[in-house]
Amino acid sequence: MHLPRLRMALVGFPDAALPESLLRARSHPAWETASLDDADALWVSGGSAHMEADSLVRVWNGEGKPAVVLHLNTLERPLAFTLPLADARLHDVARVDLHNPANVEHAMRRTEQALRAVLLQLAMAEQIAHRLLTLTAHTYHVTLNEKLVAVVSVPGRIGIELGIEPGDLAEARWVARPAFANDIPKWFLPTSFAECLWLYASRVETALLPPRYRTAPLYFRCVPRVPQKLMQNLHYAVLSELAMAPRTFGELQESIGLPERDLNAALTVLYFSGSITCNPERAARRGGVANRDTVTASELRNSMFPPIGPASGVPDATMPAPLEWRP
């Protein structure tokens, strides 16, 4: 199983060739570089970082660019400073020596362990993508060697056993269960269809946004039911525009000023979180709330990851809201 890559932001590196090559060399899981907003973890050049105050670090980010300010006590992502450190006051931070292969391996394993929840969510989304056309029950118990490793409510809450490996989900058995069998053990990772598919759809290279979303008027439906840390300014900008009035892809691109690729990526995750629609009957009413009709399995199957090739007689549909999220 080849999951979408984890993302590392490289902050303050005058020359990023070495860290980029080290990241490309990893395969289980694979890594790629990303912007600070999109990254799962950070490598910060120790030679460019200086402690400004308690837990506040300022990082030089290149000539003519604003410095990056990191609040170490509130940063929710794994972070490591590369050696050597220019500021001795950074004595308590996690460090990595990019010229020491054993140290790099140790640092990467530690980071990947910290990102276990992300890897499990990506693995679950991969399984949903492959199984979606057959998910006709309300609830599924996912078992591995007769042990419960996940509970999936279609298309709402999901719980995943934190002790399993992401690849284990590909070997697990999905057992259809009635709606009342959707209790999630307290020690499971709580997540949702919306959150898993947001993470997945933002990383796969396949074009997942239905073609009609590039031509038809788009409507605001509801605020994404995903953790706020996944939301970026561009997502808020798109939703703000659509909340005022329907917009086509071209109109959004002109009003917001986003490159085509960035707008396509933003609309893709908003589509899979049930936040936008091409159907005015499903749009949020001005001054009211979004249409919150009950989700059916057939609507969901027609909405996400359509089968390869033409689907004769099957109309296009938008993922219906709401998607449940429980922190």
Backbone torsions as a table, in degrees:
resi	resn	phi	psi	omega
1	MET	NA	129.6	179.7
2	HIS	-113.3	98.0	-179.6
3	LEU	-75.2	157.1	172.1
4	PRO	-54.6	152.9	-173.4
5	ARG	-71.9	147.1	165.4
6	LEU	-74.2	161.1	-171.9
7	ARG	-122.9	132.2	178.9
8	MET	-119.7	129.2	172.6
9	ALA	-91.6	133.5	176.9
10	LEU	-105.6	113.1	-171.1
11	VAL	-114.1	125.4	172.6
12	GLY	81.9	16.1	-178.7
13	PHE	-90.6	117.2	174.4
14	PRO	-62.4	-34.1	177.5
15	ASP	-136.0	112.3	-174.5
16	ALA	-96.2	12.0	-175.2
17	ALA	-60.9	-44.3	-177.8
18	LEU	-66.1	-53.5	179.7
19	PRO	-61.7	-34.2	177.9
20	GLU	-64.6	-40.8	179.5
21	SER	-66.6	-36.9	178.1
22	LEU	-65.7	-39.0	178.9
23	LEU	-68.7	-40.3	179.8
24	ARG	-64.3	-25.9	-176.7
25	ALA	-74.8	-15.9	-178.4
26	ARG	-86.8	145.8	-177.1
27	SER	-133.7	-19.4	-177.1
28	HIS	-132.8	82.9	0.0
29	PRO	-83.7	164.6	176.5
30	ALA	-82.1	154.5	-179.6
31	TRP	-128.2	157.5	171.4
32	GLU	-146.1	159.0	176.1
33	THR	-81.7	152.7	-177.7
34	ALA	-152.0	169.4	176.1
35	SER	-69.4	164.8	-179.9
36	LEU	-60.2	-37.6	-179.5
37	ASP	-67.1	-34.9	-173.8
38	ASP	-91.9	-10.3	-168.5
39	ALA	-76.9	148.9	172.3
40	ASP	-86.4	-27.9	-177.0
41	ALA	-147.5	167.6	-176.7
42	LEU	-130.9	136.4	161.5
43	TRP	-109.4	126.2	-179.4
44	VAL	-114.9	130.8	177.8
45	SER	-64.9	117.5	-179.5
46	GLY	-62.9	-25.3	179.3
47	GLY	-77.4	-12.0	-178.6
48	SER	-109.2	0.8	-173.1
49	ALA	-106.4	138.1	178.9
50	HIS	-138.6	136.1	179.0
51	MET	-74.9	120.7	178.9
52	GLU	-90.9	-37.6	-179.7
53	ALA	-160.5	-178.7	180.0
54	ASP	-57.3	116.1	178.7
55	SER	71.1	2.4	-179.2
56	LEU	-107.1	118.7	-176.7
57	VAL	-120.0	132.9	176.9
58	ARG	-107.8	130.1	-175.8
59	VAL	-119.2	121.4	173.5
60	TRP	-62.4	135.7	-172.7
61	ASN	-127.0	23.8	177.2
62	GLY	111.1	154.8	-179.8
63	GLU	-61.6	132.3	177.6
64	GLY	77.6	2.1	179.2
65	LYS	-109.8	146.5	176.9
66	PRO	-67.3	146.5	177.3
67	ALA	-67.0	153.1	175.5
68	VAL	-95.6	128.7	179.0
69	VAL	-107.4	125.0	-178.5
70	LEU	-115.3	129.4	174.7
71	HIS	-98.0	100.2	-171.3
72	LEU	-62.9	-32.3	-177.1
73	ASN	-75.3	-19.0	-177.6
74	THR	-113.2	-5.9	-179.3
75	LEU	-68.0	125.7	-174.6
76	GLU	-96.2	0.0	-177.3
77	ARG	-109.0	149.6	176.4
78	PRO	-58.5	140.2	-174.9
79	LEU	-140.6	137.1	174.5
80	ALA	-139.4	141.3	176.6
81	PHE	-99.5	132.0	179.9
82	THR	-80.6	145.6	177.3
83	LEU	-84.1	149.5	1.7
84	PRO	-83.1	156.9	176.9
85	LEU	-90.1	133.7	178.9
86	ALA	-82.8	-19.9	-176.3
87	ASP	-120.7	115.7	-177.6
88	ALA	-65.0	-17.5	179.9
89	ARG	-71.5	-10.5	178.0
90	LEU	-88.0	41.9	-173.6
91	HIS	-78.5	-17.9	-176.1
92	ASP	-99.7	3.0	-174.6
93	VAL	-86.2	158.5	172.9
94	ALA	-68.7	138.7	-175.2
95	ARG	-127.1	156.1	174.9
96	VAL	-143.8	134.4	177.1
97	ASP	-100.1	104.1	-174.6
98	LEU	-67.1	-13.6	179.0
99	HIS	-95.2	2.7	179.5
100	ASN	-117.1	102.2	-175.4
101	PRO	-55.7	-40.6	-179.5
102	ALA	-65.1	-38.5	179.8
103	ASN	-69.8	-38.6	176.8
104	VAL	-62.9	-44.0	179.6
105	GLU	-60.1	-45.2	179.7
106	HIS	-61.9	-44.7	-178.8
107	ALA	-64.4	-39.6	-178.9
108	MET	-69.6	-40.3	177.9
109	ARG	-63.1	-39.6	177.9
110	ARG	-64.2	-41.6	178.7
111	THR	-66.4	-43.3	-179.0
112	GLU	-65.9	-33.6	175.5
113	GLN	-66.0	-39.7	177.9
114	ALA	-65.7	-24.5	-178.8
115	LEU	-100.5	21.1	-179.1
116	ARG	-56.6	-38.9	-179.5
117	ALA	-61.5	-42.4	179.3
118	VAL	-63.7	-44.1	-179.9
119	LEU	-63.1	-40.3	178.2
120	LEU	-66.6	-38.4	178.2
121	GLN	-66.2	-40.5	177.2
122	LEU	-64.7	-40.7	178.7
123	ALA	-65.0	-39.6	177.8
124	MET	-65.5	-43.1	178.9
125	ALA	-61.9	-37.9	177.7
126	GLU	-60.3	-42.8	178.7
127	GLN	-67.4	-39.0	177.2
128	ILE	-61.1	-43.1	-179.4
129	ALA	-59.4	-42.0	-177.8
130	HIS	-75.0	-28.5	-172.1
131	ARG	-104.2	-3.1	-165.9
132	LEU	-55.7	-41.2	-177.1
133	LEU	-66.3	-14.3	-179.2
134	THR	-109.0	2.9	-178.1
135	LEU	-84.7	83.0	-175.7
136	THR	-99.3	-14.1	-179.8
137	ALA	-87.6	164.4	178.7
138	HIS	-75.8	-37.4	-174.6
139	THR	-135.8	145.4	175.2
140	TYR	-129.5	137.4	168.0
141	HIS	-98.8	123.3	-179.1
142	VAL	-99.8	120.0	-173.5
143	THR	-122.2	147.3	176.3
144	LEU	-131.7	116.4	-175.4
145	ASN	54.4	44.3	177.6
146	GLU	69.1	7.5	178.0
147	LYS	-104.0	135.0	178.9
148	LEU	-70.2	122.5	179.8
149	VAL	-119.7	-9.5	177.2
150	ALA	-163.9	150.8	172.1
151	VAL	-124.0	127.0	-175.8
152	VAL	-123.9	118.7	172.4
153	SER	-102.2	123.1	-175.3
154	VAL	-90.1	120.8	-4.0
155	PRO	-109.6	51.3	-172.9
156	GLY	-112.2	-113.2	-172.4
157	ARG	-75.6	151.5	175.6
158	ILE	-137.0	139.7	172.3
159	GLY	-126.9	136.0	-176.4
160	ILE	-129.0	133.7	175.9
161	GLU	-63.4	121.7	-175.8
162	LEU	-70.4	-19.2	-175.5
163	GLY	-81.3	-8.9	-177.8
164	ILE	-87.5	163.0	174.2
165	GLU	-88.2	146.8	-179.9
166	PRO	-52.8	-39.0	-179.4
167	GLY	-66.6	-19.6	180.0
168	ASP	-63.4	-29.0	-177.5
169	LEU	-64.3	-26.4	178.6
170	ALA	-70.1	-22.8	-179.3
171	GLU	-97.7	-4.8	-173.4
172	ALA	-79.7	160.8	179.9
173	ARG	-105.9	133.8	179.4
174	TRP	-99.9	120.2	-176.7
175	VAL	-113.0	120.6	179.5
176	ALA	-66.7	136.0	-178.7
177	ARG	-134.5	158.2	177.6
178	PRO	-69.8	167.1	-175.0
179	ALA	-59.3	-34.7	-175.4
180	PHE	-74.3	-6.9	-178.4
181	ALA	-93.5	34.7	-173.3
182	ASN	-103.9	16.0	176.7
183	ASP	-66.6	135.3	-179.3
184	ILE	-107.0	125.0	177.2
185	PRO	-54.3	143.1	-174.4
186	LYS	-64.2	-23.7	-177.6
187	TRP	-89.4	0.7	176.7
188	PHE	-81.2	154.0	172.5
189	LEU	-70.0	118.2	177.8
190	PRO	-83.8	128.9	176.9
191	THR	-150.5	-160.2	-176.0
192	SER	-157.3	166.2	172.2
193	PHE	-54.7	-46.8	-175.4
194	ALA	-59.8	-46.9	-177.1
195	GLU	-68.5	-45.3	-179.8
196	CYS	-61.4	-45.0	-176.9
197	LEU	-73.3	-29.2	174.0
198	TRP	-60.9	-50.7	-180.0
199	LEU	-60.7	-41.9	-176.5
200	TYR	-70.5	-49.6	-175.1
201	ALA	-65.8	-24.8	-179.7
202	SER	-80.1	-5.3	-174.0
203	ARG	-120.3	-24.6	-177.5
204	VAL	-77.6	148.2	-176.7
205	GLU	-81.9	-17.7	179.9
206	THR	-62.8	140.0	177.0
207	ALA	-74.8	106.1	-174.6
208	LEU	-100.1	-15.9	180.0
209	LEU	-73.0	122.7	-179.9
210	PRO	-57.0	142.3	-176.1
211	PRO	-55.4	-32.0	-177.1
212	ARG	-64.2	-23.6	179.4
213	TYR	-73.6	-7.6	175.7
214	ARG	-92.9	-9.6	-175.6
215	THR	-127.8	-36.7	-174.6
216	ALA	-80.7	159.0	172.3
217	PRO	-61.7	139.7	-179.9
218	LEU	-107.1	141.8	-177.2
219	TYR	-121.8	146.3	172.0
220	PHE	-73.6	137.7	-179.4
221	ARG	-117.4	-53.5	178.3
222	CYS	-164.6	163.6	176.0
223	VAL	-69.6	136.4	-179.1
224	PRO	-58.1	135.1	177.1
225	ARG	-90.9	67.6	178.2
226	VAL	-134.1	160.9	177.5
227	PRO	-57.5	142.8	-176.0
228	GLN	-59.1	-28.3	-178.6
229	LYS	-63.4	-20.1	177.7
230	LEU	-81.2	-18.9	-178.1
231	MET	-81.3	133.1	177.6
232	GLN	-117.7	171.4	-177.9
233	ASN	-58.2	-35.7	-178.1
234	LEU	-67.4	-32.9	177.1
235	HIS	-67.9	-43.0	177.1
236	TYR	-63.0	-38.5	-179.3
237	ALA	-63.8	-43.4	179.0
238	VAL	-63.3	-47.8	-178.2
239	LEU	-65.8	-34.9	178.0
240	SER	-64.1	-43.2	178.2
241	GLU	-62.7	-45.0	-177.3
242	LEU	-72.2	-26.3	177.5
243	ALA	-68.1	-27.8	178.6
244	MET	-78.9	-40.1	-178.4
245	ALA	-170.0	155.5	175.9
246	PRO	-61.2	147.4	179.0
247	ARG	-139.9	146.5	170.5
248	THR	-84.4	170.4	178.1
249	PHE	-56.2	-47.3	-179.1
250	GLY	-63.3	-40.0	179.0
251	GLU	-66.6	-39.0	176.7
252	LEU	-63.9	-43.2	-179.0
253	GLN	-61.9	-39.5	-179.7
254	GLU	-70.9	-41.4	-175.2
255	SER	-75.7	-34.5	-177.5
256	ILE	-93.0	-28.4	179.2
257	GLY	81.1	26.1	179.3
258	LEU	-88.4	143.7	169.9
259	PRO	-59.2	153.5	-176.4
260	GLU	-56.1	-42.8	-177.5
261	ARG	-64.2	-42.6	-178.9
262	ASP	-66.8	-40.5	178.8
263	LEU	-67.0	-39.8	177.6
264	ASN	-60.6	-42.0	179.4
265	ALA	-65.4	-41.1	179.8
266	ALA	-64.9	-44.2	-179.6
267	LEU	-66.9	-32.3	-179.7
268	THR	-62.3	-49.4	-178.5
269	VAL	-71.0	-33.1	177.0
270	LEU	-68.2	-33.7	175.7
271	TYR	-64.9	-46.8	-177.3
272	PHE	-75.1	-13.3	173.8
273	SER	-95.5	6.2	176.0
274	GLY	74.4	21.4	-172.5
275	SER	-93.6	-18.1	-179.6
276	ILE	-131.1	159.1	-178.5
277	THR	-151.7	155.3	170.6
278	CYS	-96.7	-6.3	-176.0
279	ASN	-98.7	110.2	-178.1
280	PRO	-60.9	-22.7	178.5
281	GLU	-70.1	-20.7	-179.5
282	ARG	-101.2	-0.2	-177.0
283	ALA	-75.3	155.6	173.3
284	ALA	-67.1	141.0	179.1
285	ARG	-84.9	139.3	179.0
286	ARG	-58.3	126.1	-179.7
287	GLY	81.0	1.1	179.9
288	GLY	-125.1	-155.7	-179.8
289	VAL	-115.7	165.6	-179.0
290	ALA	-65.7	154.0	173.7
291	ASN	-61.5	122.9	-175.3
292	ARG	-121.2	42.6	177.5
293	ASP	-63.1	156.7	180.0
294	THR	-61.5	136.9	178.2
295	VAL	-79.4	135.3	175.3
296	THR	-109.0	156.7	-179.6
297	ALA	-63.6	-37.2	-178.6
298	SER	-66.4	-39.2	176.2
299	GLU	-60.3	-44.1	-177.8
300	LEU	-63.3	-44.8	-177.8
301	ARG	-64.7	-33.2	178.7
302	ASN	-77.7	-12.7	-174.0
303	SER	-92.8	-43.4	-168.6
304	MET	-112.4	139.7	173.8
305	PHE	45.8	64.5	-179.6
306	PRO	-60.7	151.7	-179.0
307	PRO	-63.2	152.6	179.2
308	ILE	-66.8	136.5	-179.5
309	GLY	93.6	167.6	-177.7
310	PRO	-67.3	141.5	176.8
311	ALA	-107.8	92.6	-174.2
312	SER	-65.1	132.5	175.2
313	GLY	77.3	1.4	-178.9
314	VAL	-105.5	111.9	-178.1
315	PRO	-70.2	152.7	174.0
316	ASP	-64.9	145.3	178.9
317	ALA	-140.6	159.3	177.0
318	THR	-108.0	143.6	179.2
319	MET	-57.8	121.5	-177.0
320	PRO	-78.0	142.9	174.1
321	ALA	-82.6	160.9	-0.8
322	PRO	-94.9	157.0	168.1
323	LEU	-104.9	125.2	-175.7
324	GLU	-73.0	145.8	172.4
325	TRP	-139.6	130.0	176.9
326	ARG	-123.9	119.1	-177.1
327	PRO	-66.4	NA	NA
